[in-house]
Amino acid sequence: MTRSLGFSLPVTVVVLAIAYIYFSTVFIFIDRWFGLKSSPGLMNAVVFTGVAVMCVFNYFVSVFRDPGRVPSTYMPDVEDSGNPIHEIKRKGGDLRYCQKCSHYKPARAHHCRVCKRCVLRMDHHCIWINNCVGHANYKVFFIFVVYAAIACLYSLVLLLGSLTYDPEKDDQETGDSFRTAYVISGLLLVPLCVALSVLLGWHIYLILQNKTTIEYYEGVRAMWLAEKGGQIYSHPYDLGAYENLTTVLGPNICCWALPTSGNIGSGLHFRTAYDYPS
């Protein structure tokens, strides 16, 4: 399911940044270091273009794909023995009900104040895609972050390599013509590499734990309350590292880096640790 999208300044900034990094990497860094007509230059240009294409494709899919809507007819079945987890309110113990959307909320669903609706397995609202990251687009968002981090690190390596190659010839031929491009690229790539690497590491941790960002912070509080009461808190959706990976990325390892989503299910029910014998 796709959604309509009006003008968004953050999305426009991301698109312009991607375009600038791509053209400066291919037509300045690679060309000056190897030459685009040489075999190493052509090979690096093809590889970087492939990474950039995957980055752009996954970015637009994460922007336009609906993260997952709660059906208006959804009603939790408290007598369903196959679904032992029914999340309740922190106070009162009632089933979670969204007053703004006027329907019950499935497990792991949350109301987004920006999108003004409930989102299935909501992770967070991301201004850079002008969309929520939820059940239906989480994998695509994660893959975008992977390719974006690789592209930025790759571009930074090419930038540094082109600076160290024949500096005397560069000064004679270009003077100040490319210095501005190098300065802008450096100021853009260094913080992007740091930010994307941290973001990638964070979501790898979440996937291995089968948690969302919201569940992580809720789990910190639940762990504190459990320890205070002399109990041990266990995240109910943690199935083990490999099972957690396949839950998000799919059972076929060859498709983990592709934006496929045939395995994600409805988003209304999720496997839990209670589904397996101890």
RACORBEL-V868156 format. One record per residue. RES is the residue in one letter. PHI is phi as a letter, one per 20 degrees, with the letter a starting at -180 (* if undefined). Layout:
# RACORBEL-V868156
RES,PHI / RES,PHI
This chain:
# RACORBEL-V868156
M,* / T,d / R,c / S,e / L,b / G,e / F,f / S,c / L,f / P,g / V,f / T,f / V,f / V,f / V,f / L,f / A,f / I,f / A,f / Y,f / I,f / Y,f / F,f / S,f / T,f / V,f / F,e / I,d / F,f / I,f / D,f / R,f / W,e / F,d / G,n / L,f / K,e / S,e / S,f / P,f / G,f / L,f / M,f / N,f / A,f / V,f / V,f / F,f / T,f / G,f / V,f / A,f / V,f / M,f / C,f / V,f / F,f / N,f / Y,f / F,f / V,f / S,f / V,f / F,e / R,f / D,f / P,f / G,p / R,d / V,e / P,g / S,f / T,e / Y,f / M,b / P,f / D,e / V,f / E,e / D,f / S,f / G,e / N,c / P,f / I,d / H,c / E,f / I,c / K,f / R,f / K,d / G,n / G,m / D,f / L,f / R,f / Y,c / C,e / Q,f / K,f / C,e / S,m / H,b / Y,f / K,d / P,f / A,g / R,m / A,e / H,b / H,e / C,e / R,f / V,f / C,f / K,m / R,a / C,e / V,c / L,f / R,l / M,f / D,e / H,a / H,e / C,d / I,f / W,f / I,d / N,l / N,a / C,f / V,e / G,c / H,g / A,e / N,c / Y,f / K,f / V,f / F,f / F,f / I,f / F,g / V,f / V,f / Y,f / A,f / A,f / I,f / A,f / C,f / L,f / Y,f / S,f / L,f / V,f / L,f / L,f / L,f / G,f / S,f / L,f / T,e / Y,e / D,l / P,f / E,f / K,f / D,f / D,f / Q,f / E,e / T,d / G,l / D,e / S,f / F,d / R,f / T,f / A,f / Y,f / V,f / I,f / S,f / G,f / L,f / L,e / L,f / V,f / P,f / L,f / C,f / V,f / A,f / L,f / S,f / V,f / L,f / L,f / G,f / W,f / H,f / I,f / Y,f / L,f / I,f / L,f / Q,e / N,l / K,c / T,e / T,f / I,f / E,f / Y,f / Y,f / E,f / G,f / V,f / R,f / A,f / M,f / W,f / L,f / A,f / E,f / K,f / G,e / G,m / Q,d / I,d / Y,e / S,c / H,f / P,f / Y,e / D,e / L,d / G,o / A,g / Y,f / E,f / N,f / L,f / T,f / T,f / V,e / L,e / G,o / P,f / N,e / I,f / C,f / C,d / W,f / A,e / L,d / P,f / T,e / S,b / G,f / N,d / I,f / G,m / S,e / G,n / L,e / H,c / F,c / R,f / T,c / A,f / Y,f / D,f / Y,d / P,f / S,f
